[in-house]
Amino acid sequence: MNSYRQTLYSGIIRVAANAIMVAAVFVGMYQSARSAGASELVFCAWFFGITVPAWAGAFWLTRLVRRKYPAEFQSLVELPRLGQRLVSWHVGDAAANLALVRR
């Protein structure tokens, strides 16, 4: 169930960030048309001023979602000198030719 939630919430975050980016294009174009300065400079200032924080927030929210809803075979573990990290793990298959050693 957590894999589904992680995928759903991450997808919603990406769609919202892309919608904000499209809106930033329109805001940048509108502001550059209204300004008396250089159009490209005004557009870049508005576009990147909106887009960079939006994507930084999207990456931060995605990281929170991954920690809150870890996918299948993922765990939050404490690693030496690295702190808490989200790691993926897989359980190996049992050996087919398992032989018991007798003494």
N, C-alpha and C positions, 0 to 999 in steps of 0.2 A: 504494500500500500504506500510505503514511503517513496518508492521509486516513481510511482504515479504522481504523487503530490510534488515531488522535486521537479519532475519534468513539466508538470502543469504550471507551477509557479514560476519556474525559470522561463518558460515560454511566454507567460504573461508579462514578465519583466522585460524580455527582449522586444516584444511587440510594443509595449509602452515606450521604451527607449527609442525605437524606430519612429513612432508617431511624434515624439518630442523632436526628433531630428528633422522630420518633414516640416513640422511647425516652425522650427528654427530657420529653415530655408525661407519660408514665407515672411517671418518677422525680419530677417536680415534683408530681404529684398525690399520690403516696405520701408524700413528705416533708411536704407541706402537711397531710395527714391526721394525721401523727405529731407535728407540732409544736404547741406551746401558743400560739404567736404568731398573728398575722393570716394566714389561709390564703392570701389573694391575694398578699400580700407574699412569703411563703415560696415559693409556686408560681412567681412571676415571677423571683425570685432564682435558683431552680434551673433553670427553663426557659431563661432568657436566658443564664445562666452556662454552660450546655452548648451551646445553639444558636449563639450568636454566634461562639465559637471554632471550632465545627464548620464553619460556613459560611465563615469566614475561611480555614480550612485547605483547604476544598474549592476556593475561588477560587485560592488559592496553588498547589495541586496541578494545577488545570486550566491555569494559566499555565505551569507546568513541562512539562506534557504538550504544550501547543501549541509550546513552544520545542524540545522533544526530537523531536517528530514533526510537523513543519510540513505542512499540507495542500497539495494541489496548487495551484500558483501562489502560494505563500507563501515568503518568504525572511527570514532574520534579517540585517538590514543595520545598519551603523553610520551613524547620522545625526548631522550637526553639532549640537552643543549638546543633543542628546536622548539620546545613547548608543545602545545596541543596541535595535532595535525590530523586531517582527515585522510585515512589510508584505505586502500582497497586490498582485500585479501581473498584468496581462493583456497578451498580445502582440496587437497589432492585426492585422487581416487585411491581406493585400497588396492594394494598390489594383487594382481590376479594369481600369481604363483607364490603365495605366501607359504613359506616352509618354516615349521617350528624347529628350533635347534634343541636337541636333547643332549644332555651330558651323561 
